[in-house]
């Protein structure tokens, strides 16, 4: 039951953050995409054991921020990404929720392909 609640909270938080981005100016959206892309690239190349530390740091960076503050939004998406990567293995969230979150974030980055093109490593 707790895993189900955590899974739903994570997907809700991710959707909420991505929805809030839609209300921001295009240049702010692009800046969020770049910051998130850099973070993911660094986190993916580092040891997996650091994901919980990245998650905690992202959570701490959100404290006292407005829900529509771009700084809080990017930190919230970093937290969601880390939780989606580390959560299923620890039994904290479901694999389905993790996959949904990762897809939502990937779709956001894909929609800003031109902004992050020089940052992202080719996948495949």
C-alpha positions in Angstrom: 0.0 0.0 0.0 2.8 2.5 0.9 4.6 1.7 -2.4 1.4 2.4 -4.3 1.0 5.8 -2.5 4.6 6.7 -3.1 4.3 5.7 -6.8 1.2 7.9 -7.3 2.8 10.8 -5.5 5.9 10.6 -7.6 3.9 10.5 -10.9 1.7 13.3 -9.7 4.6 15.5 -8.7 6.3 15.0 -12.0 3.2 15.8 -14.0 2.6 18.9 -11.8 6.2 20.1 -12.4 6.0 19.5 -16.1 2.6 21.3 -16.2 4.0 24.3 -14.4 6.8 24.5 -17.0 4.2 25.0 -19.7 3.2 28.3 -18.0 6.8 29.7 -18.2 8.4 31.7 -20.9 10.1 29.6 -23.7 13.6 30.7 -22.7 12.9 29.7 -19.1 11.6 26.3 -20.3 14.8 25.9 -22.4 16.9 26.7 -19.3 15.2 24.1 -17.3 15.7 21.5 -20.0 19.4 22.3 -20.2 19.9 22.1 -16.4 17.9 18.9 -16.2 19.8 17.4 -19.1 23.2 18.2 -17.6 22.1 16.7 -14.3 20.9 13.5 -15.9 24.1 13.2 -18.0 26.3 13.6 -14.8 24.1 11.3 -12.7 24.1 8.6 -15.4 27.8 8.6 -15.8 28.5 8.4 -12.0 28.1 5.4 -9.6 24.5 4.3 -9.0 25.2 4.4 -5.3 25.2 8.3 -5.5 21.5 8.5 -6.7 20.1 8.6 -3.2 22.5 11.5 -2.4 21.5 13.4 -5.6 17.9 12.9 -4.6 18.4 14.3 -1.1 20.3 17.2 -2.4 17.6 18.0 -5.0 14.9 17.8 -2.3 16.9 20.2 0.0 17.2 22.7 -2.9 13.4 22.9 -3.1 12.8 24.0 0.5 11.2 27.4 0.8 10.6 27.7 -2.9 7.3 28.6 -4.6 5.8 25.7 -6.6 6.1 27.9 -9.7 9.7 28.9 -9.2 11.8 27.6 -12.1 14.6 26.7 -9.6 12.2 24.6 -7.6 10.7 23.0 -10.7 14.1 21.8 -12.0 15.1 20.4 -8.6 11.7 18.7 -8.4 12.3 17.0 -11.7 15.8 16.0 -10.7 14.3 14.4 -7.5 11.7 12.6 -9.6 14.3 11.3 -12.0 16.5 10.0 -9.2 13.5 8.4 -7.4 12.5 6.7 -10.7 16.0 5.4 -11.2 16.7 4.2 -7.7 13.2 3.6 -6.2 12.1 0.3 -7.9 15.3 -1.6 -6.9 14.7 -0.6 -3.3 11.0 -1.4 -3.4 10.0 2.2 -2.7 8.0 2.7 -5.9 6.7 0.5 -8.6 8.5 -0.2 -11.8 5.5 1.1 -13.8 5.5 4.4 -12.0 9.3 4.7 -12.4 8.9 4.0 -16.2 6.1 6.6 -16.4 8.2 9.3 -14.8 11.2 8.6 -16.9 9.1 8.7 -20.1 7.5 12.0 -19.0 10.9 13.5 -18.4 12.3 12.1 -21.6 9.4 13.5 -23.6 10.0 16.9 -22.0 13.7 16.8 -23.0 12.7 15.6 -26.5 10.4 18.6 -26.9 13.5 20.7 -26.2 15.8 18.8 -28.5 17.2 21.9 -30.1 18.1 23.3 -26.6 19.8 20.2 -25.3 21.4 18.9 -28.6 24.9 19.9 -27.6 24.6 18.4 -24.2 23.0 15.0 -24.6 25.0 12.0 -25.4 23.6 10.0 -28.2 21.5 7.1 -26.9 21.3 3.7 -28.4 
